[in-house]
């Protein structure tokens, strides 16, 4: 399945808000601010998004990522994006 040049109504805005929320949450929590409930909620969100993207299939044409992986974090060294 190929990706469309244009997303459905509200999809790009919601995706952008998701990224911003994830970055904000990571900054708030830091390395020691996670509770079991918070971590489970984040994992549920990741599972939901993974399932939503899985319909694209393994061989779909995907755009190049607009990010580059960060080097591994050292304990206590969090980067604000």
Residue pairs with C-beta under 8 A, 6 or more apart in sequence:
1 55
1 56
1 57
1 60
2 60
2 61
3 56
3 60
3 61
3 62
3 63
7 15
18 49
23 80
23 81
25 42
26 78
26 81
27 78
27 80
27 81
29 38
30 78
31 75
31 76
31 78
56 62
70 79
73 79
